[in-house]
C-alpha cells in the first residue's frame, strides 16, 4: 500500500541520515587534528546506547539483517569518533 511504501521510504531516509550523521565530524576532526568540544561523557553514553542496540539485535531471533548491519554501522562510526577524540586530546599533542 502507499502507506507501507511511505513508511519504508521514511525509515530508509532516517537510517541513512543517522548512518552518516557522524561522518562530517569525523572528517572535521581529521582535517583539524582536533576533537575539541566533544564531551567524552557524551561519546561514552552514545557508545553505550549503540552497544545496547546491537545486543538487542543479537538477542532477538526475528532481527532482520539490515537491523544488525545498521546497529554495527552506528557503533563503528561512534567508536571512530571516540578514538579520534582520545587520540587528538591525549596522544597527538605529545607527538608534535
VMD Tcl script that builds the backbone (N, CA, C; Angstrom):
set m [mol new atoms 288]
animate dup $m
set s [atomselect $m all]
$s set {name element resname resid chain x y z} {
  {N N UNK 1 A 0.838 -1.192 0.000}
  {CA C UNK 1 A 0.000 0.000 0.000}
  {C C UNK 1 A 0.881 1.253 0.000}
  {N N UNK 2 A 0.272 2.369 -0.284}
  {CA C UNK 2 A 1.023 3.636 -0.301}
  {C C UNK 2 A 1.546 3.978 1.090}
  {N N UNK 3 A 0.765 3.643 2.103}
  {CA C UNK 3 A 1.195 3.909 3.481}
  {C C UNK 3 A 2.446 3.091 3.815}
  {N N UNK 4 A 2.466 1.837 3.406}
  {CA C UNK 4 A 3.637 0.982 3.638}
  {C C UNK 4 A 4.855 1.498 2.880}
  {N N UNK 5 A 4.640 1.918 1.641}
  {CA C UNK 5 A 5.738 2.460 0.835}
  {C C UNK 5 A 6.311 3.723 1.465}
  {N N UNK 6 A 5.418 4.595 1.947}
  {CA C UNK 6 A 5.866 5.830 2.597}
  {C C UNK 6 A 6.628 5.508 3.877}
  {N N UNK 7 A 6.113 4.553 4.638}
  {CA C UNK 7 A 6.779 4.146 5.876}
  {C C UNK 7 A 8.176 3.609 5.590}
  {N N UNK 8 A 8.297 2.769 4.571}
  {CA C UNK 8 A 9.597 2.223 4.192}
  {C C UNK 8 A 10.546 3.331 3.754}
  {N N UNK 9 A 10.065 4.240 2.930}
  {CA C UNK 9 A 10.906 5.332 2.435}
  {C C UNK 9 A 11.392 6.214 3.586}
  {N N UNK 10 A 10.490 6.574 4.483}
  {CA C UNK 10 A 10.882 7.415 5.622}
  {C C UNK 10 A 11.859 6.680 6.536}
  {N N UNK 11 A 11.648 5.390 6.727}
  {CA C UNK 11 A 12.573 4.597 7.541}
  {C C UNK 11 A 13.958 4.538 6.931}
  {N N UNK 12 A 14.030 4.343 5.615}
  {CA C UNK 12 A 15.330 4.296 4.939}
  {C C UNK 12 A 16.040 5.644 4.996}
  {N N UNK 13 A 15.283 6.722 4.824}
  {CA C UNK 13 A 15.872 8.064 4.914}
  {C C UNK 13 A 16.410 8.303 6.322}
  {N N UNK 14 A 15.666 7.872 7.329}
  {CA C UNK 14 A 16.110 8.025 8.715}
  {C C UNK 14 A 17.392 7.245 8.978}
  {N N UNK 15 A 17.435 5.994 8.538}
  {CA C UNK 15 A 18.631 5.166 8.734}
  {C C UNK 15 A 19.822 5.789 8.022}
  {N N UNK 16 A 19.616 6.248 6.802}
  {CA C UNK 16 A 20.693 6.889 6.051}
  {C C UNK 16 A 21.180 8.145 6.772}
  {N N UNK 17 A 20.241 8.963 7.234}
  {CA C UNK 17 A 20.615 10.189 7.948}
  {C C UNK 17 A 21.418 9.910 9.203}
  {N N UNK 18 A 20.932 8.971 10.016}
  {CA C UNK 18 A 21.657 8.627 11.240}
  {C C UNK 18 A 22.964 7.912 10.930}
  {N N UNK 19 A 22.981 7.163 9.838}
  {CA C UNK 19 A 24.178 6.409 9.472}
  {C C UNK 19 A 25.348 7.281 9.080}
  {N N UNK 20 A 25.062 8.458 8.566}
  {CA C UNK 20 A 26.136 9.358 8.130}
  {C C UNK 20 A 26.245 10.602 9.006}
  {N N UNK 21 A 25.461 10.675 10.069}
  {CA C UNK 21 A 25.429 11.879 10.909}
  {C C UNK 21 A 26.789 12.230 11.504}
  {N N UNK 22 A 27.583 11.239 11.831}
  {CA C UNK 22 A 28.874 11.497 12.475}
  {C C UNK 22 A 30.007 11.720 11.478}
  {N N UNK 23 A 29.784 11.385 10.224}
  {CA C UNK 23 A 30.850 11.475 9.221}
  {C C UNK 23 A 31.407 12.895 9.067}
  {N N UNK 24 A 30.579 13.940 8.987}
  {CA C UNK 24 A 31.166 15.288 8.885}
  {C C UNK 24 A 32.062 15.646 10.071}
  {N N UNK 25 A 31.679 15.218 11.277}
  {CA C UNK 25 A 32.511 15.498 12.451}
  {C C UNK 25 A 33.811 14.712 12.388}
  {N N UNK 26 A 33.754 13.471 11.935}
  {CA C UNK 26 A 34.961 12.654 11.785}
  {C C UNK 26 A 35.918 13.317 10.798}
  {N N UNK 27 A 35.394 13.803 9.686}
  {CA C UNK 27 A 36.221 14.475 8.674}
  {C C UNK 27 A 36.808 15.764 9.230}
  {N N UNK 28 A 35.994 16.553 9.933}
  {CA C UNK 28 A 36.478 17.801 10.532}
  {C C UNK 28 A 37.582 17.526 11.537}
  {N N UNK 29 A 37.397 16.527 12.391}
  {CA C UNK 29 A 38.428 16.171 13.370}
  {C C UNK 29 A 39.730 15.799 12.673}
  {N N UNK 30 A 39.631 15.031 11.599}
  {CA C UNK 30 A 40.818 14.605 10.864}
  {C C UNK 30 A 41.531 15.803 10.242}
  {N N UNK 31 A 40.776 16.691 9.633}
  {CA C UNK 31 A 41.381 17.847 8.965}
  {C C UNK 31 A 42.028 18.810 9.953}
  {N N UNK 32 A 41.378 19.027 11.097}
  {CA C UNK 32 A 41.890 19.988 12.079}
  {C C UNK 32 A 42.825 19.345 13.094}
  {N N UNK 33 A 42.898 18.013 13.085}
  {CA C UNK 33 A 43.695 17.264 14.065}
  {C C UNK 33 A 43.280 17.633 15.487}
  {N N UNK 34 A 41.967 17.781 15.671}
  {CA C UNK 34 A 41.432 18.165 16.968}
  {C C UNK 34 A 40.019 17.610 17.123}
  {N N UNK 35 A 39.669 17.281 18.348}
  {CA C UNK 35 A 38.305 16.881 18.674}
  {C C UNK 35 A 37.781 17.771 19.790}
  {N N UNK 36 A 38.318 18.977 19.843}
  {CA C UNK 36 A 37.936 19.928 20.881}
  {C C UNK 36 A 36.435 20.180 20.836}
  {N N UNK 37 A 35.832 20.183 21.986}
  {CA C UNK 37 A 34.406 20.440 22.082}
  {C C UNK 37 A 33.559 19.184 22.166}
  {N N UNK 38 A 34.154 18.024 21.901}
  {CA C UNK 38 A 33.411 16.772 22.036}
  {C C UNK 38 A 33.529 16.280 23.476}
  {N N UNK 39 A 32.416 16.112 24.125}
  {CA C UNK 39 A 32.394 15.630 25.501}
  {C C UNK 39 A 32.605 14.120 25.528}
  {N N UNK 40 A 33.543 13.674 26.341}
  {CA C UNK 40 A 33.800 12.239 26.458}
  {C C UNK 40 A 32.597 11.542 27.087}
  {N N UNK 41 A 31.892 12.224 27.987}
  {CA C UNK 41 A 30.688 11.645 28.594}
  {C C UNK 41 A 29.614 11.433 27.522}
  {N N UNK 42 A 29.476 12.402 26.628}
  {CA C UNK 42 A 28.541 12.272 25.506}
  {C C UNK 42 A 28.888 11.049 24.665}
  {N N UNK 43 A 30.162 10.904 24.330}
  {CA C UNK 43 A 30.588 9.786 23.491}
  {C C UNK 43 A 30.393 8.443 24.190}
  {N N UNK 44 A 30.689 8.388 25.480}
  {CA C UNK 44 A 30.522 7.137 26.231}
  {C C UNK 44 A 29.045 6.741 26.283}
  {N N UNK 45 A 28.161 7.704 26.531}
  {CA C UNK 45 A 26.736 7.368 26.566}
  {C C UNK 45 A 26.234 6.964 25.182}
  {N N UNK 46 A 26.779 7.576 24.138}
  {CA C UNK 46 A 26.393 7.215 22.773}
  {C C UNK 46 A 26.854 5.783 22.460}
  {N N UNK 47 A 28.074 5.440 22.871}
  {CA C UNK 47 A 28.572 4.073 22.675}
  {C C UNK 47 A 27.707 3.082 23.449}
  {N N UNK 48 A 27.355 3.425 24.673}
  {CA C UNK 48 A 26.505 2.545 25.474}
  {C C UNK 48 A 25.172 2.301 24.762}
  {N N UNK 49 A 24.571 3.360 24.249}
  {CA C UNK 49 A 23.322 3.207 23.503}
  {C C UNK 49 A 23.499 2.341 22.272}
  {N N UNK 50 A 24.591 2.543 21.543}
  {CA C UNK 50 A 24.869 1.726 20.354}
  {C C UNK 50 A 25.065 0.259 20.725}
  {N N UNK 51 A 25.776 0.010 21.825}
  {CA C UNK 51 A 26.002 -1.371 22.270}
  {C C UNK 51 A 24.692 -2.044 22.673}
  {N N UNK 52 A 23.849 -1.326 23.402}
  {CA C UNK 52 A 22.562 -1.895 23.803}
  {C C UNK 52 A 21.697 -2.192 22.582}
  {N N UNK 53 A 21.733 -1.310 21.597}
  {CA C UNK 53 A 21.011 -1.545 20.349}
  {C C UNK 53 A 21.522 -2.818 19.672}
  {N N UNK 54 A 22.840 -2.960 19.591}
  {CA C UNK 54 A 23.437 -4.144 18.971}
  {C C UNK 54 A 23.092 -5.414 19.749}
  {N N UNK 55 A 23.206 -5.363 21.077}
  {CA C UNK 55 A 22.874 -6.534 21.894}
  {C C UNK 55 A 21.404 -6.918 21.716}
  {N N UNK 56 A 20.536 -5.911 21.639}
  {CA C UNK 56 A 19.119 -6.181 21.397}
  {C C UNK 56 A 18.913 -6.904 20.079}
  {N N UNK 57 A 19.640 -6.489 19.063}
  {CA C UNK 57 A 19.554 -7.160 17.754}
  {C C UNK 57 A 20.044 -8.600 17.834}
  {N N UNK 58 A 21.115 -8.815 18.576}
  {CA C UNK 58 A 21.687 -10.160 18.679}
  {C C UNK 58 A 20.792 -11.102 19.487}
  {N N UNK 59 A 20.069 -10.558 20.458}
  {CA C UNK 59 A 19.224 -11.386 21.322}
  {C C UNK 59 A 17.868 -11.712 20.698}
  {N N UNK 60 A 17.428 -10.905 19.762}
  {CA C UNK 60 A 16.112 -11.100 19.143}
  {C C UNK 60 A 16.238 -11.988 17.911}
  {N N UNK 61 A 15.627 -13.172 17.947}
  {CA C UNK 61 A 15.750 -14.084 16.803}
  {C C UNK 61 A 15.136 -13.534 15.509}
  {N N UNK 62 A 14.163 -12.647 15.618}
  {CA C UNK 62 A 13.486 -12.125 14.424}
  {C C UNK 62 A 14.169 -10.886 13.846}
  {N N UNK 63 A 15.347 -10.541 14.364}
  {CA C UNK 63 A 16.053 -9.360 13.866}
  {C C UNK 63 A 16.403 -9.541 12.395}
  {N N UNK 64 A 16.103 -8.525 11.619}
  {CA C UNK 64 A 16.455 -8.548 10.201}
  {C C UNK 64 A 17.940 -8.233 10.038}
  {N N UNK 65 A 18.575 -8.750 9.010}
  {CA C UNK 65 A 19.989 -8.434 8.774}
  {C C UNK 65 A 20.244 -6.931 8.676}
  {N N UNK 66 A 19.309 -6.203 8.090}
  {CA C UNK 66 A 19.504 -4.749 7.976}
  {C C UNK 66 A 19.540 -4.080 9.343}
  {N N UNK 67 A 18.783 -4.597 10.300}
  {CA C UNK 67 A 18.810 -4.036 11.650}
  {C C UNK 67 A 20.173 -4.273 12.297}
  {N N UNK 68 A 20.705 -5.465 12.114}
  {CA C UNK 68 A 22.023 -5.795 12.662}
  {C C UNK 68 A 23.102 -4.926 12.016}
  {N N UNK 69 A 23.080 -4.814 10.695}
  {CA C UNK 69 A 24.096 -4.020 9.996}
  {C C UNK 69 A 24.001 -2.544 10.364}
  {N N UNK 70 A 22.789 -2.056 10.552}
  {CA C UNK 70 A 22.606 -0.665 10.965}
  {C C UNK 70 A 23.184 -0.451 12.361}
  {N N UNK 71 A 22.917 -1.376 13.271}
  {CA C UNK 71 A 23.464 -1.278 14.629}
  {C C UNK 71 A 24.987 -1.291 14.592}
  {N N UNK 72 A 25.561 -2.132 13.742}
  {CA C UNK 72 A 27.023 -2.183 13.604}
  {C C UNK 72 A 27.567 -0.871 13.033}
  {N N UNK 73 A 26.897 -0.320 12.029}
  {CA C UNK 73 A 27.320 0.950 11.440}
  {C C UNK 73 A 27.335 2.047 12.490}
  {N N UNK 74 A 26.272 2.137 13.273}
  {CA C UNK 74 A 26.194 3.163 14.316}
  {C C UNK 74 A 27.334 2.996 15.318}
  {N N UNK 75 A 27.575 1.774 15.744}
  {CA C UNK 75 A 28.631 1.520 16.723}
  {C C UNK 75 A 30.004 1.860 16.155}
  {N N UNK 76 A 30.275 1.453 14.931}
  {CA C UNK 76 A 31.588 1.703 14.324}
  {C C UNK 76 A 31.843 3.197 14.162}
  {N N UNK 77 A 30.854 3.952 13.672}
  {CA C UNK 77 A 31.091 5.391 13.489}
  {C C UNK 77 A 31.275 6.094 14.829}
  {N N UNK 78 A 30.537 5.675 15.842}
  {CA C UNK 78 A 30.710 6.280 17.165}
  {C C UNK 78 A 32.064 5.916 17.756}
  {N N UNK 79 A 32.517 4.689 17.545}
  {CA C UNK 79 A 33.843 4.293 18.027}
  {C C UNK 79 A 34.947 5.081 17.323}
  {N N UNK 80 A 34.812 5.300 16.024}
  {CA C UNK 80 A 35.804 6.103 15.294}
  {C C UNK 80 A 35.869 7.503 15.883}
  {N N UNK 81 A 34.722 8.102 16.115}
  {CA C UNK 81 A 34.674 9.441 16.696}
  {C C UNK 81 A 35.302 9.459 18.088}
  {N N UNK 82 A 35.060 8.426 18.876}
  {CA C UNK 82 A 35.611 8.348 20.230}
  {C C UNK 82 A 37.120 8.157 20.215}
  {N N UNK 83 A 37.611 7.293 19.334}
  {CA C UNK 83 A 39.057 7.081 19.218}
  {C C UNK 83 A 39.730 8.369 18.761}
  {N N UNK 84 A 39.121 9.068 17.816}
  {CA C UNK 84 A 39.668 10.358 17.386}
  {C C UNK 84 A 39.754 11.323 18.561}
  {N N UNK 85 A 38.706 11.375 19.350}
  {CA C UNK 85 A 38.678 12.292 20.485}
  {C C UNK 85 A 39.811 11.986 21.457}
  {N N UNK 86 A 39.983 10.725 21.790}
  {CA C UNK 86 A 41.066 10.348 22.705}
  {C C UNK 86 A 42.436 10.598 22.075}
  {N N UNK 87 A 42.581 10.252 20.812}
  {CA C UNK 87 A 43.861 10.421 20.122}
  {C C UNK 87 A 44.253 11.890 20.032}
  {N N UNK 88 A 43.353 12.721 19.525}
  {CA C UNK 88 A 43.691 14.132 19.331}
  {C C UNK 88 A 43.790 14.902 20.647}
  {N N UNK 89 A 43.161 14.394 21.707}
  {CA C UNK 89 A 43.235 15.071 23.003}
  {C C UNK 89 A 44.437 14.643 23.832}
  {N N UNK 90 A 44.846 13.370 23.703}
  {CA C UNK 90 A 45.861 12.846 24.615}
  {C C UNK 90 A 47.139 12.335 23.953}
  {N N UNK 91 A 47.066 11.809 22.761}
  {CA C UNK 91 A 48.248 11.216 22.121}
  {C C UNK 91 A 48.902 12.177 21.138}
  {N N UNK 92 A 48.116 12.739 20.252}
  {CA C UNK 92 A 48.643 13.607 19.198}
  {C C UNK 92 A 49.420 14.813 19.736}
  {N N UNK 93 A 48.950 15.486 20.800}
  {CA C UNK 93 A 49.722 16.644 21.296}
  {C C UNK 93 A 51.146 16.287 21.711}
  {N N UNK 94 A 51.369 15.090 22.219}
  {CA C UNK 94 A 52.704 14.663 22.626}
  {C C UNK 94 A 53.602 14.295 21.461}
  {N N UNK 95 A 53.020 14.120 20.290}
  {CA C UNK 95 A 53.790 13.738 19.110}
  {C C UNK 95 A 54.257 14.950 18.307}
  {N N UNK 96 A 53.757 16.124 18.645}
  {CA C UNK 96 A 54.124 17.335 17.891}
  {C C UNK 96 A 55.552 17.726 18.158}
}
mol reanalyze $m
mol bondsrecalc $m
mol representation Tube
mol addrep $m
